[in-house]
Amino acid sequence: MVRQRKPSEQTLVVLQALLSRPGDWRYGYDLIRDTGLKSGTLYPVLMRLADQGMLESEWQPPARQGAPARHAYRLTHQGTAAARASIAAAASNDCRLAAT
C-alpha cells in the first residue's frame, strides 16, 4: 500500500504560484521571485512535482542570441486539479500559506 503524504508548505507555495497562471510556462527565476523560496528549495520541489506527473517541463530556446536556453515548467491538467485539491485541503486544515 502506497502512503500519500501531505505536501510540504514549500510545495503548496509553489503550487499556488503555478496556479496563478496555470497554462503559462514559468521559469525557475520567475518562481523564485514569486515565492521567495531559494533555488535549493525550489528546484527539488519542481523535480518532485514533475516526477509525479503534475508538471511538464521543457528546455526553451534563448530569448536573445548569446543567452542560455532556459528550463520552463507548467502544470499538467492532472497537476492543476491536484494542486487545487491540495491547496483546498491545506486551507481547510488551517495550514499557513504565503500570500501571493
ZIPE-V976642 format. One record per residue. SS is DSSP state (helix for helix, strand for strand, loop for the rest). OMEGA is omega in degrees with one decimal (* if undefined). BURIAL is I if it has 9 or more other ideal C-beta (glycine too) atoms within 8 Angstrom, else O. Layout:
{{SS OMEGA BURIAL} {SS OMEGA BURIAL}}
This chain:
{{loop -179.7 O} {loop -180.0 O} {loop 178.5 O} {loop 179.8 O} {loop 173.7 O} {loop 177.6 O} {loop 177.7 O} {loop 177.7 O} {helix 178.8 O} {helix 177.9 I} {helix 178.5 I} {helix 178.7 I} {helix 178.0 I} {helix 178.9 I} {helix 176.4 I} {helix -179.3 I} {helix 179.3 I} {helix 179.4 I} {helix 178.7 I} {loop 175.9 O} {loop -167.9 O} {loop -178.6 I} {loop -175.1 O} {loop 170.6 O} {loop -178.7 O} {strand 177.5 I} {strand 179.4 I} {helix -178.8 I} {helix 177.3 O} {helix -179.8 O} {helix 175.9 I} {helix 179.9 I} {helix -177.9 O} {helix -173.7 I} {helix -174.8 I} {loop 178.4 O} {loop 175.3 I} {loop -176.6 O} {helix 179.4 O} {helix 174.9 O} {helix -174.8 I} {helix -172.0 I} {helix 173.9 I} {helix 176.8 O} {helix 179.7 I} {helix 179.3 I} {helix 178.8 O} {helix 179.2 I} {helix 177.6 I} {helix 177.8 I} {helix 179.4 O} {loop 179.5 O} {loop -179.4 O} {loop 179.7 I} {strand 165.5 I} {strand -179.3 O} {strand 178.3 O} {strand 172.2 O} {strand 179.0 O} {strand -178.0 O} {loop -179.7 O} {loop 179.0 I} {loop 178.0 O} {loop -177.9 O} {loop 179.0 O} {loop 177.8 O} {loop 179.2 O} {loop 172.0 O} {loop -178.6 O} {strand 177.3 I} {strand -178.3 I} {strand -175.8 I} {strand 169.4 I} {strand -179.7 I} {strand 170.2 I} {loop 176.2 I} {helix 177.5 O} {helix -179.7 O} {helix 178.3 I} {helix 179.2 I} {helix -179.3 O} {helix 179.0 I} {helix 178.8 I} {helix 179.8 I} {helix -179.9 O} {helix -179.8 I} {helix 177.7 I} {helix 179.3 O} {helix 179.1 I} {helix 179.9 I} {helix 179.7 I} {helix 177.4 O} {loop -180.0 O} {loop 175.3 O} {loop -179.3 O} {loop 177.2 O} {loop 176.7 I} {loop 177.7 O} {loop 178.0 O} {loop * O}}
